[in-house]
Amino acid sequence: MSEATVFQMIKSKAKKLKLEAYVLYFAYRDSRVSWYAKMFAICVVAYAFSPIDLIPDFIPLLGYLDDIILVPLGIWLALKLIPKAVISDCREKAQELLAKGKPKNWLMGFLFIMIWILLGGWFSWYLYTWLS
């Protein structure tokens, strides 16, 4: 198998994964989805779209572990919790959205960054008081 074929295969899987993340985004806003499926979908979408990873990417091999295993596993599990009819409706919405171009939501980006800063500050304060 040539490098170009492998690259194209990885690229198509990444596009499918991105589409599924948007499907979850629309599904958690649907009233036909149970509350626990919504909560799990929100967590998966937030982690998938978050600019900050659980394991930083600069760590060799382990840095991409969350991108390769955790995100697809979370999306797969979340999709199993959501009814098929909702998934098909949301998949149509996601395809329409991606056809228009990649959406930008600066408010959500700012919110994610603030949450990570607050968590980092809390964790630093906790370590400081624990070590003192």
N, C-alpha and C positions, 0 to 999 in steps of 0.2 A: 504494500500500500504506500503510495507516494505521500510526501509531506503535505502537498496541496490538498489531497483528498482528506487526510486526517484533519487539517485545519478547517476545511469546509464542513466536516462532520461536527467538529467542536463548535464552530460558529452557529450551525443550525440548531444544535442542542441548547446553546446559550440563548438564542432567540426564542425558542420554545419555553425555556425556563422563565424568561422575562415576561412572555405572554401569560404564563400561568400565575406569576406574581401579580399581574394586573387583574387577572380573573379573581384572585383572592381579595384584592382591593375592592372590587365591585361586590363580591359576595358578602363581605362582612357588613356591607351597608344594606343588604337585602333582608326584609322582615321574615322571609321563609326559612332563614338559617337560625339554628338554635344558639342560645347565648354562649355555650361553651365552645362551639365551633367558631363563633364570632371572635371570642377572646383569643383563641389559638391562631386564627387567621390574622388578627391584628398584630400579634407578636411576630408571626412569620413575616408579614409584609414590612413591619417596622425594621426588623433585622435585615431583611433582604435589601431594602432601600437605604438603610443607614450607611453613612460614609465611614463609620467606625466599626471594625470587626472585633469579635471576641478574641481571636488570635491574630495579632498584627501580621500583615502580609510580608514584612521584611524578615520574618523568621523562616529560614529555609525549610521547605516542604510543609511544615506544620502551619505556616501562614495561610496557605491556600486550602487547608483541610476544611475550614468552615464553608468556603465558597464551593468546594467540590462535593462535600458530603452533607453538611448540616442544612444548608439552604434547600437543596433538592429534597432531602428527607422531610424537612418541615413542610414544604409545599405539598409533597405527596400525601403526608398525613392529614394536612388541613383539607385537601381536596377529598379525601376519604370521608371526612366528617360532614361534608356539604352535600345536599341532595343533587342528583344528576340534572334535574330540570333547572335548578339555579345555576349550576356550572355552565350549562349550554347557553343560557341567557347572558350570563356574565362574560362568557368567551366571545360572544358576538360584540358586546360593548367594548371589550378589551381590544379586539381586532380593529374596530372602528377608531378607537382612540390612538392606537399605534400607527394606523394608516395616515392620520392627520399629522403625525410627527411626535417626537418625544415630549411629553408634558413636563413643564417646570413648575414646581411648587416651592417657592422660596420660603414661605411661612413654615412649611413642614421641615425643610432643611434647617432653618433656624431653630425650630423646636427640638429636633434631634440633637443638634449641637449643644443647646442649653441643658437638655436632660443629661447628656454625657458629662458636661462640665459640672453640673450639680452632683452627679454620682461620684465623679472624681474628687470633688471637694469634700463630700461626706466621707468617702473612703479614707482620704488623707487625714481628716479630722479624727476619724475613728482610730486609725493607726497611731496618730500622735498621742491621743489620750490613753490608748492601750499600752504604748511603750513608755509613757511617763510614769 
